[in-house]
């Protein structure tokens, strides 16, 4: 009996504690999920307070009367003044310049095609090509329109490829 008692005492002293199944699961879940969630929340809170305590973000500067007028970025083909009249397009326009004009459409019928023209308020007229425009219907003559297009120059003439036209008003 002596050996049996010693073995029993040794087992009690050195054997791991036995837990029931539910307490083992709760301890594992708490250790892996809850503690890591608390650590992550503390880390995020610390990061949030660190960012808000320093001047990381630019604060609004407001509107003052002595601000410098900013120019448009260079290199996009919009430098300088744009020719926004028919006279300006005819005399200062370059191929691939974009223009916005105000005026009226007119047309002349040729044998199998219709040639459209655009006339501004000053009475200057330029030929326009509406075949590639985004509009489904042709323009109504003698109605005021905004025209957005791209200048096309050839050796003897200047015209506008219409991108979009919308009625004024």
Buried (B, 14 or more C-beta within 10 A) or exposed (E): EEEEEEEEEEEEEEEEEEEEEEEEEEEEEEEEEEEEEEEEEEEEEEEEEEEEEEEEEEEEEEEEEEEEEEEEEEEEEEEEEBBEBBBBBBEBBEEEBBBEBBBBBBBEEEEEEEEBBBBBEEEBBBBBBBEEBEEEEEBEEEEEBBBBBBBBBEEEEBBBBBBBBEEEE
